[in-house]
Amino acid sequence: MPLTTHIGSLTLKNPVMTASGTFGYGLEFADFVDLSQIGAIIVKGTTLEPRQGNPYPRMAETAQGMLNCVGLQNKGVDYFCEHIYPEVRRTGTAVLVNVSGSSPETYAECARRIAALEDIPAIELNISCPNVRQGGMAFGVTCEGAASVVRAVRAVYPKTLIVKLSPNITSIADIARAVEAEGADAVSLINTLMGMAIDAERRRPVLSIGTGGLSGPAVKPVALRMVWQVYEAVKIPVVGLGGIMNATDAVEFLLAGATAVEIGTANFIDPAVTLKVRDGIQEYLDRHHFASVQDIIGLAHQA
Ligand SMILES: Cc1cc2nc3c(=O)[nH]c(=O)nc-3n(C[C@H](O)[C@H](O)[C@H](O)COP(=O)(O)O)c2cc1C
């Protein structure tokens, strides 16, 4: 099939996935989009223990993007396994869980419990959340920190392991190499860029915790540059995201070296955007006479 793509031992029917935290558990969107047609659904960030998230306000609109500081609100991995998994396993497409933690041990324990779920073929390890005080991005900003989490999880998680990288670093290529060396099957990038908004009238930050993560079209050139650099730095597949709003954006990430893409903020504007992007990629392949999406991955690197 022309749109089929592979990440580790995972085969996706098309390269378009939903980005964690922007598509709930998928089920909330079932009235608006045929979930079974999406390449994969990456569900909300999940942690070992339940988390309340940060106080409101935790969203702010910015020029060409948005800021959020949701802070990984979720009911914990056991709730997911018991109540959400029986529902999401019936969506007809691959469902991946985005895993977060406050120490290598809590990441690993969360991953171990998800490994037991037969119909979850992969996890995405979030070592890049900028909105939590303990853990999260702290691990993703040093090679040692990133390696320590991947090592702990790899020891207990035998299925496909995707590690989601932070853009809030100096050299994304170094971090990607560090997680590849610990056995990650793929990397995804980027998580949100740290930013903030200030309300001039109130003379206070808009978001409850001051700072938040920037996403949407504003971050796309940064994300594209990072996918380009990581593609040249590692041999494992690269999943690209950050500001993808339409099929042209997605094709640019594929040409930069992405094996698959994720769509985040755009889901808030159009809940069916994933399938429009899928169709637009197919249209691009047809128009340029490429037989399959594999033919264009990394093509912009060729001299
Ligand atoms: C409201 C919101 C919640 C998010 N929650 C998570 C999360 O739980 N785990 C995670 O890895 N990324 C999370 N992200 C980051 C997105 O998955 C994605 O990396 C980022 O938004 C960039 O992609 P985009 O520009 O297409 O939105 C969240 C983003 C937003 C906007």
The ligand as an SDF file (V2000), in Angstrom:
LIG
                    3D

 31 33  0  0  0  0  0  0  0  0999 V2000
   -3.0240   21.0720   25.1000 C   0  0  0  0  0  0  0  0  0  0  0  0
   -1.7930   20.2640   24.8010 C   0  0  0  0  0  0  0  0  0  0  0  0
   -1.4910   19.1450   25.5950 C   0  0  0  0  0  0  0  0  0  0  0  0
   -0.3590   18.3740   25.3370 C   0  0  0  0  0  0  0  0  0  0  0  0
   -0.0960   17.2670   26.1020 N   0  0  0  0  0  0  0  0  0  0  0  0
    0.9770   16.4750   25.8000 C   0  0  0  0  0  0  0  0  0  0  0  0
    1.2180   15.2680   26.5240 C   0  0  0  0  0  0  0  0  0  0  0  0
    0.4710   14.8650   27.4170 O   0  0  0  0  0  0  0  0  0  0  0  0
    2.3290   14.5350   26.1940 N   0  0  0  0  0  0  0  0  0  0  0  0
    3.1760   14.9210   25.1830 C   0  0  0  0  0  0  0  0  0  0  0  0
    4.1580   14.2390   24.9100 O   0  0  0  0  0  0  0  0  0  0  0  0
    2.9510   16.0560   24.4730 N   0  0  0  0  0  0  0  0  0  0  0  0
    1.8830   16.8250   24.7630 C   0  0  0  0  0  0  0  0  0  0  0  0
    1.6530   17.9760   24.0230 N   0  0  0  0  0  0  0  0  0  0  0  0
    2.5690   18.3250   22.9280 C   0  0  0  0  0  0  0  0  0  0  0  0
    2.0510   17.8600   21.5630 C   0  0  0  0  0  0  0  0  0  0  0  0
    1.8750   16.4550   21.5330 O   0  0  0  0  0  0  0  0  0  0  0  0
    3.0080   18.2940   20.4390 C   0  0  0  0  0  0  0  0  0  0  0  0
    4.2920   17.7750   20.6950 O   0  0  0  0  0  0  0  0  0  0  0  0
    3.1270   19.8090   20.3000 C   0  0  0  0  0  0  0  0  0  0  0  0
    1.8840   20.4290   20.5170 O   0  0  0  0  0  0  0  0  0  0  0  0
    3.6610   20.2380   18.9320 C   0  0  0  0  0  0  0  0  0  0  0  0
    2.8270   19.8220   17.8750 O   0  0  0  0  0  0  0  0  0  0  0  0
    1.7060   20.7930   17.2140 P   0  0  0  0  0  0  0  0  0  0  0  0
    2.3910   22.0830   16.8840 O   0  0  0  0  0  0  0  0  0  0  0  0
    1.2150   20.0260   16.0190 O   0  0  0  0  0  0  0  0  0  0  0  0
    0.6560   20.9710   18.2510 O   0  0  0  0  0  0  0  0  0  0  0  0
    0.5100   18.7480   24.2710 C   0  0  0  0  0  0  0  0  0  0  0  0
    0.2010   19.8750   23.4790 C   0  0  0  0  0  0  0  0  0  0  0  0
   -0.9280   20.6220   23.7160 C   0  0  0  0  0  0  0  0  0  0  0  0
   -1.2200   21.7980   22.8240 C   0  0  0  0  0  0  0  0  0  0  0  0
  1  2  1  0
  2  3  1  0
  2 30  2  0
  3  4  2  0
  4  5  1  0
  4 28  1  0
  5  6  2  0
  6  7  1  0
  6 13  1  0
  7  8  2  0
  7  9  1  0
  9 10  1  0
 10 11  2  0
 10 12  1  0
 12 13  2  0
 13 14  1  0
 14 15  1  0
 14 28  1  0
 15 16  1  0
 16 17  1  0
 16 18  1  0
 18 19  1  0
 18 20  1  0
 20 21  1  0
 20 22  1  0
 22 23  1  0
 23 24  1  0
 24 25  2  0
 24 26  1  0
 24 27  1  0
 28 29  2  0
 29 30  1  0
 30 31  1  0
M  END
$$$$
